[in-house]
Amino acid sequence: MEVQEFLNVMHVAERLKDAVRHGYSSGGRRESVAEHSWRITLMAFFLQDEFPEADMQKVMEMCLIHDLGECFTGDIPTFLKTDADENREGQLLFDWVRSLPEPYATRMTALYEEMAALETQEARIYKALDKMEAVLQHNEAPLSTWIPREYELNMTYGFDQAAFSPYLTRLREQMLSDTKQKIEDSKKAP
């Protein structure tokens, strides 16, 4: 990739550092989309041994690029995102991806299509990690940052996506246990 093209891509991607998500960090500040993408990629890195038959390099690539559309729209929490929001984000993202030099435009397009279809093990792993990282982040954030609907979401979110894998199902069940403990502990606090 030509140097200026590379810098242009990095300038667009940098927007994710300032695109705040609905969730909060353990320190009580809003997390960025970049932080979320980094952590699900790190999750995939550490789960390589759990999925020896999967192309975990591809999973990490999916994790890295999955929210790049939010460079153009910002983050809209899943419980507020409409079909129109999804379509707008997808259109802006694919317009940008098509403008990238080869082979990146073709490679990213193929990854996004695979991610959307959710037919491969790699796409299913990425999607489960995406959902579970949000639950994990909520479990780490102060309970005072939760809105009422998040109590139910933290109990249910991501189970469907994890169901294909016994390991991910156990991981999601542990997160549920942690959620329940967090809520219970808050009732005991002075």
N, C-alpha and C positions, 0 to 999 in steps of 0.2 A: 504494500500500500504506500502510495506517495506520502511524503511527510506531512504536507498540509492537509491531505484527506484524513490521515490518521488523527491529527490535532482537531479537525472539525468534528470527527466522530466522538472524540473524548470530550469536547466542549458540550455536545448534546448530552452525553451520558452523565456529565457532572451535575446536570439538573437534578438527578435523583438524590444527590446529597442534600438538596434544599427542599425536596418534595417530602413533606411530613406525612406520616401515616396516622391513622386513628389511634394506634397503640402508643403506650408510653414505655420508657426504659425503666429499669429497676431504680434508677436515680430520680425518677419522676418527670423526666423531660420527654417531649414527643420524639419518637424514633423516626428515622428517615427511611425512605424506600430503599436507598442504597444499603443501609444497615440490614434491613430485612433480606435483601437479595444476597448479601455477603453471608449471612448466617445460614440460610438454607443451603448455600453452596458448601459451607463448612460442614453442615450436617451430612450432606451427600459424601463428602470426603471421608468422614469418619464411619460411614455405613458401607464402605466398599466391601469389607469382608462379609457382610450380611447378605450381599447380593453378588456372589462371584460370577454368576452367569450373565449379569447385566453389564452394559457398557456405561460404567459410572463416570467416565470422562464426558460422555454425552449428557448424562444427568446433570453434571456440574455445569456444563454449557447451558443447558435449559434453565437451571437455577439462576445463572448469571444474567441471562437476557429476558427472563420471563416478565418482568415489569417495566421494560424499556418504554412501553407505550405511555407510561406515566410521566415520562419526560415532557410529554406534550399536553397532558390533561391533568396532571397531579393525581394524587391518590383519592379514590372514592371508596369508602368502606363497602365491603361486600353486601351489607344489609341495606345500603342506600343506592347501590349501582343499578341502573336500569339497562334494558336492552339498548336503548338509544346511546347511553354512555359507553357501553361495550362496543357498539358499532363505530362510534366516533373515535374512540381510542384505537381500535383496530385499523381503521382507515388511515389515521395519522401515522401510526406505526408503520404500516405497510408502504405508505408513500415514502417514508424515510428509508426503510430497508431497501426498497427498489432503487433508491438513489445511491446506495453504497457501491463501491467498486467490487468487481468480481475477484475472488470467489465468494466474498462475504455475503453479498446479496442473496445468492443462491443457497448458501449454507444456512443462513439465518431463516430464510423463507421455509426451507425444508424442516428446520427445527420447530418453527412456529406451527407448521401444519401438523407435524407429529404430536406436538404438545396438545393442540386443539382436538385431535382425533382421540387421544387417550387410549390407543389400541396397543401400544407397546409397553413392555415392562418399564422401560426407561421413563416414558411419559407418565405412567402411573406413579412411579417413585417420586418424580419431581412434584407432581400435583399433591401427593400426600404430604410431602415435606413442606410445601408452601402453606397448606392449611395448618399443619401441626406447629409450624414455627410461630404462627399467630397465637395459637393457644399457649405455647410455651412462653411467649413474650407477655401475655396477659398474666400468666401465673407468676412471672417475675416482677411485674409492675405493681405499684401500690394499689390496693383494692379501691382506694378513694378515686382512682382514675377510671374505674369501670363505670359504664352507664348500665341501667337496669337490664337491658336485653342481653348484655354480655354474660350475665350469670348463666343464662340458658345456653347461649352460644358456646361458652367454654365447656359446657357439659356434653355438647353434641357435635360440634364443628370438627370435621375431618375424619370422623369414624368411617363414613362411606368410602372415602378415598383410601383409607388404610386397610380396608377389609380384605384386599387381595393378598396381603402378606401377613403371616403369623407374627413376624418380628414387629412390623409397624403397628399391628393391632395391639400387641403387648405394650409397645411404646405409648400408643394413644391411651390405653387403659391406665398406664402409670400417670400420664398427664391428667386424666380425669381424677384419679385419686389425689393428686397434688392440688387440683382445683378445689375439691371438696375439703381437703385439709386446710387450705388457705381461708376458705369461707368460714369453716368451723373455728379456726384460730382467731379470726376477726371478731367472733361473737364473745370470745373469752377475754379479749384485750380490754384493759381499763379505759 
